[in-house]
Structure formats: structure tokens, C-alpha cells
Amino acid sequence: MSVPSARGETWTFLTNHARVLLCLARDPEARLRDVANAIGITERAVQLIVADLENAGYLTRTRVGRRNRYAIDTTQALRHPHEAAHPVGDLLNTFLHREGTPETEPQVAP
């Protein structure tokens, strides 16, 4: 990514919440430290985002030994009223290059 030279060149289409969700969809056993490094935000910011996603029902955290495993509910609707007709699985399918719909695909993690 190039260095922004003028106002307006720093915005992106996806939020950090979407980026965290995509990282955990790719690797349900990822350490939050690794997610933070991949996205370019602090580990604390990732922890807060994961808490938001859990509280909203998009994500479930299960302890497996010394690690956490994250499961995504692909049937949850996107939050903004203009996108609420689409489940989060549509977003994941688009960015992870999956075929099918959330109704025909299993959840990203058990």
C-alpha cells in the first residue's frame, strides 16, 4: 500500500471487524497476536473486536487445551440495515472464494 499523499487516500472498504472475522475464518485456531499482526492493528484492538463479535453472536470461542478455537455463525445477518438481507456467510464466501450459500455450506468451524 502506498503512502497517502492527500486526504481520502487512507480509507478502505472493509472494517477491522470484517478483517478479524476473515482471519478467524481462514484459521479458526489463530492466536489473536497473529491476527493483529496480519491486519496491522494492536492485539488489544483485536481482543475488543472479538468480544464485539462474540456478543453479537457472530463468533463462539471454545477453549481447546491452551488455545482458543473460534466458530463463526455464517447465518447471522450483517449489521447495517442496507446489508441486513445478507448473512455474514456471503461476505466470507466472497473473500475466501467459496462456492455456495450459508444454507448449503457448513459453518466455518464446528
N, C-alpha and C positions, 0 to 999 in steps of 0.2 A: 504494500500500500504506500502511495507516495505521501510526502509531507504536504499537508494542506496549506495553500497559499492565500486563500480567501475564505470569507465566511460562507458556510454552506457546503464546503467540501469535506466536512468531517462526519456527516450523518450517514447512517446505514439503514437498510430496510428491516433488519431483524434486531429485536431487543436482546439484552443479555439473558433474559428469561428463556427466550427461544433457543439461544445458543447453548445454555446449560442443558436444556431438555434434549437437544440434538446430541450433545456429547454423551449424556447418560443413555440415550437410545443406542448409540454406537457401542458403548461399553458400560453395561449395567453395573459392573464392579469397579468402575473408575474411582480413584481417590479424588476427593474434592480439590486437593492441591494440584493434581494433574489437570483437572477440568479448568481450574483458574489459569494455569499456565497456557493451556491450549487457547483459551478465549482472550487472555490478556487483561484479566481483572484480578482483584485480590481474592485470596481464599475465603476471607470473611464475607465478601460480597457473594460468593458462590454459596456459602452456608445460608445466608439470608434468602437467596433466591430459592434454594432447595426447600427451605422452610415454607416460603410462599407457595411453591408448587405442591408441597405436601398438604398444607392447609386448604388449598383449593381442590384437592382430590385428583390432581394430575399424576402424582408420584406417590409411591409407597416405598418406605425404606425398611429393609429386613436385615438384621444382623446375622452374618454368616462367619462364624469364627471371630477373627479380629477385624474383619472388613464389613462394609455395608454393601448390600445389593439393592438396586433400585428397579422398581417395576413401574411402567407407565401405563395409565389407563387411556388407551387410544380412542375411547369413545367419548371422552369429555369434550364438550363444545369449547371452541375458542372464546375468549372472554369479551372481546369488543362486540357491541351489538351488530355491527356490519358484517362480522365474520362468524357470528354465533350459530349459523346454519351449518358450519363445518366442524367436524371433530378434529381434535389435535392430531389424530392419525393421518389426516390429509396432509398436514404440514410435514410430519415425519416421513410419509411416503414420498413426498415431493423432494425433500432434501436428502433422503437416504436412498433414493432411486428404487423404490419398491413398487411392485405392481399390486393392484387390488385395492380394496376398501377396508376400513376398520371392521366392518361387519364380517368380512371373509377372511381377514388375517387374524392370527392370534395376537395377544398383547405383546409388546416389545420384550417384556421379561415376565417370567411366571408370577 
